[in-house]
Amino acid sequence: MNSKELQAVIEGILFTTGSAVEISKLAEVSEQDRIDVEFAIEALKEKYALPESGITMLTIDDKVQLCTKTELYDYLVKIAKAPKDYTLTDTVLETLSIIAYKQPVTKMQIENIRGVSCDHAVNKLVEYDLVKELGRLDAPGHPILFGTTEEFLRAFGVGSIEDLPEMNMDKVESFREQAEEEADERLGKDQPEETDEKVDVGI
């Protein structure tokens, strides 16, 4: 592997991981000597130092990471504030429905309704800014309480939680049945896998 090819490998690894990677790990994965990897890293740093490059490479202890140049942050903020399209699976939508109607609610309470773990779904909803932490329940363990955000109201076109349509309790039972089916399917597989039909929500 020549130097240019090694640079491409390192660049691809750092871009894909999106986080800092140990130099020794880069050498292991690329099957190259560490000294060659270090030379390739220095060559990449020189390339990124050119004004036509929007990224740079940081060295953190014995790790390297690709980052955006600080002088471009003003443009990145504009993109970060732009409306986003999120894809919500049925599982995530069901979890969101339970939170919307039962809030403030803990993960355990959500799981009691759905019958399966809701960690992934709740984390996604928090990431999408549709759900937020409201505090902690005054009970053993002080579990976190979750509720919907203003972004949720904007996304679903309602002025307040009171404007949500009345929830059909049959739907709650349907959530539980679907969750049980998911659990049964996962037991027959080597690893968890969601195959829910997806719904696009423009936010």
N, C-alpha and C positions, 0 to 999 in steps of 0.2 A: 504494500500500500504506500503510495507516494504521499508527499506532504499535503497536496491539494485534496486528495481523497480523504485523508485523515481529518482535515479541517471540516470537510463536508459531513463526515460521520459525527464529529463532536458537535457541530452546529445543529445537526438533526436531532441528536440526543437531547441537547439542552432546550431546543425549541419544543420538543414533544413533552418532556417532563415538566417544563415551566417552573422548575425550582433548582436550587443549588445541587450540584453533583460533585462528588469527590473526584479529584484528579486520578487517584488510584483506580476508581471504578471506571472511569473513562478508558484508562489503559487496559483494564481487564476486558471490558466489553469490546473494544476495538482490536484487542489482541496485539497491541503495540507496546513498545518500551515506554516507560514513564517519561524519559527524557524527550522522546519524539512527540509525545502528547503535549508536554510543556512547550516545546517549540511551536507546535501547531496552535496552541492557545495564544501564544504571543503574536503569531501571525494574524490570527483572527482579531485580536485586540487592535492591531494596527489598521486592519481593514475597517473595523467599526469606528475608529477614530476619525475617519474621513467625513467631511461635512455632508456627503450624500447618504450617509448611513443614519437611520433613525434609532438604532439600537446600540448598546454598548455591553461589555462583558465585565462583571464584577468578580473579584476574587475575595472570598470570605473564608478565612482560615485556610483550609486545604481544599476548598471547594470553589467552583466557578458557576456563574449563573448569567443568563442573558436578561438584560433589563432595557427599558426604554430610556433614552437620554432625557435628563431632567429638563432641558430647555424645551421639550415637546409636551410637558405636562398640561399646559394651558389648552392644547388641542385635545388631549386625552380626556380632560374633564368634560369638554363639550360632548364627546362621544358617550361618556359614561352617563350623562344626563339625558341622552336621547331615548325616546320610547323604544321598548324591546318587545319582541314576540317570544312568548314562552310556550313550551309544549308541556301540557299537564296530562299525565296518564290518568286512567279511571281511578286508580288507587290514591293518587295525590288529590284528585278532585273530591273523592269520598271523604278523605281526611279533612280537607278544607271545609266541606259542608258540615261535618261534625263540629269543628272548631267554631264555625260561624254561628251555629244554632245553640251550642252548649257553652260558649265562652263566658267567663274564663274557665279553661279546662286543662287538666294535666294529661301527659302522655298515657299514663295508666288508665285514666278515664276513657280516652280515645280507644285504647286497646281493648277495654272491656266491651265497647260497642262493636268494634271491628273483629275482635277475636285474634288478631295477629299484631306483631310489632309494627309500630308506626314511626320509628326513628327516621328512616329514609324519607318518608313522605313529609314529616314535619320539618326536617332539615331543608328539604327542597323548597317548602313554602316560606321558610324564613329567608332562604337565599333569594327567592323571588320577591321579597318584601311584601308578601301577601299576609304573612303571619308574624307576630312579634311576641316577645316575652312580656308579660304583664306584672310579674312579681312572683312570689312564692306562696304556696298554700300553707296555712298555719296548721300543719299536721306533721307527724313523724317523718323525718327525711326532708321536709320542706320542699316538695317537688315544685318544679317551675310551672307556672300557669301561662297558657297561651291564648291569644285572641287575635282578631283580624286587624289590619291596618287601614289607613286612609287609602293606600294604594289598592287594597282589595275592593273598597267601595267604588273607586274610579274604574277599576278593571271590569266590574260586573254591573256598572251603571245604576247603583243605588245610592241614595243620599245618606242613609243611616242603616244600622242593623235592623231597626224596627220596620224598615221598608222591605225586608226580605219576605218572600212568600212563606206561608205557613208550611212547616215541614210535615210531610206524611210519614207517620211512624212505620208504615209498611216499608218505606225506603230504608229505614234503619235496619230492619230485619234483612232486607236485600243486601245491604252492606255487609252484614255478618255472614250471610250465605256465600257471597262472593269471596270474602276474606278466607272462609274455611276452604273453599275450592282452591284458592291460591296456595294455602298451606299444604293441602293434599298434593298439589302438583309439585311443590318444592321438595316434599319428602321423597319423591321419586326421581329427583335429579341430583347430580353431584354438587351443584352450586345453585344459589338462588337466581332466578331469572324472571323478570316481569315481561309479560307479553300483552299488556293492556292496550286496548285501542286508545289512540292518542287524540287529544282535543287541543287545537291551537287557540291560545288566548292572546289577543293583541293588547299590549300594555304600553 
